[in-house]
Amino acid sequence: MGMNETMKALADPVRRDILQMLRSGRKSAGEIGEKFNLTGATVSYHLAKLKSAELITEEKYKNYIYYSLNASVFEELLAWIYGLGGKKE
């Protein structure tokens, strides 16, 4: 996991909203796009950033691509954050 890339992906409010949306289960790009007043290209851009940061995974089924949260990256991120509160010298 690239920590910088992950933090940059999480910095955008639209991408955070997409992640919140995916908490309830996998969604297609069309389902995600319906929630936002954005072009399809813009939604694809945000999904690509999230995928590049490994925050989401994609699964192809028939003519659709479904996106899901990648919980392992969140676990790594939380472990890193908790590690910052460790021993003080």
C-alpha positions as CSV (number, residue, x, y, z in Angstrom):
1,M,0.0,0.0,0.0
2,G,1.3,3.5,-0.9
3,M,0.4,5.6,2.1
4,N,0.7,8.9,0.1
5,E,-1.6,7.6,-2.6
6,T,-4.1,6.3,0.0
7,M,-4.1,9.6,1.9
8,K,-4.6,11.6,-1.3
9,A,-7.5,9.4,-2.4
10,L,-9.1,9.8,1.0
11,A,-8.7,13.6,0.9
12,D,-11.4,14.1,-1.7
13,P,-15.0,14.4,-0.3
14,V,-16.6,12.7,-3.4
15,R,-14.3,9.7,-3.0
16,R,-15.1,9.5,0.7
17,D,-18.8,9.5,-0.2
18,I,-18.2,6.7,-2.7
19,L,-16.5,4.7,0.1
20,Q,-19.4,5.3,2.4
21,M,-21.8,4.2,-0.3
22,L,-19.8,0.9,-0.8
23,R,-20.1,0.1,2.9
24,S,-23.6,-1.4,2.2
25,G,-22.2,-3.7,-0.6
26,R,-20.8,-3.8,-4.1
27,K,-22.1,-1.3,-6.6
28,S,-21.7,-0.7,-10.3
29,A,-20.3,2.5,-11.7
30,G,-23.8,3.4,-12.9
31,E,-25.3,2.9,-9.4
32,I,-22.5,5.1,-7.9
33,G,-22.9,7.7,-10.6
34,E,-26.7,8.0,-9.9
35,K,-25.9,9.5,-6.5
36,F,-23.7,12.3,-7.7
37,N,-24.2,15.1,-10.1
38,L,-21.1,14.3,-12.1
39,T,-20.3,13.1,-15.6
40,G,-19.6,9.4,-16.2
41,A,-16.0,10.3,-16.9
42,T,-15.6,12.1,-13.6
43,V,-17.1,9.1,-11.7
44,S,-14.6,6.9,-13.6
45,Y,-11.8,9.2,-12.6
46,H,-12.7,8.9,-8.9
47,L,-13.1,5.2,-9.1
48,A,-9.7,4.9,-10.8
49,K,-8.1,6.9,-8.0
50,L,-9.7,4.7,-5.3
51,K,-8.6,1.6,-7.2
52,S,-5.1,2.9,-7.6
53,A,-4.9,3.4,-3.9
54,E,-6.2,-0.1,-3.4
55,L,-9.2,1.2,-1.4
56,I,-11.6,-0.6,-3.7
57,T,-11.6,-3.7,-5.8
58,E,-13.5,-4.4,-9.0
59,E,-15.2,-7.5,-10.2
60,K,-16.5,-8.0,-13.7
61,Y,-19.8,-9.7,-14.2
62,K,-21.4,-9.9,-17.6
63,N,-21.4,-6.4,-19.0
64,Y,-20.9,-4.6,-15.6
65,I,-18.0,-3.9,-13.3
66,Y,-18.9,-3.9,-9.6
67,Y,-16.8,-2.1,-7.0
68,S,-16.4,-3.1,-3.4
69,L,-14.4,-1.9,-0.4
70,N,-11.0,-3.4,0.2
71,A,-11.1,-3.8,4.0
72,S,-7.4,-5.0,4.2
73,V,-6.1,-1.5,3.2
74,F,-8.3,0.1,5.9
75,E,-6.9,-2.4,8.4
76,E,-3.3,-1.5,7.4
77,L,-4.1,2.3,7.6
78,L,-5.7,1.9,11.0
79,A,-2.7,-0.1,12.3
80,W,-0.4,2.7,11.0
81,I,-2.5,5.4,12.7
82,Y,-2.7,3.5,16.0
83,G,1.1,3.0,15.8
84,L,1.6,6.8,15.9
85,G,0.2,6.8,19.4
86,G,2.8,4.3,20.6
87,K,5.6,4.8,23.1
88,K,7.0,8.3,23.7
89,E,10.6,8.7,24.3
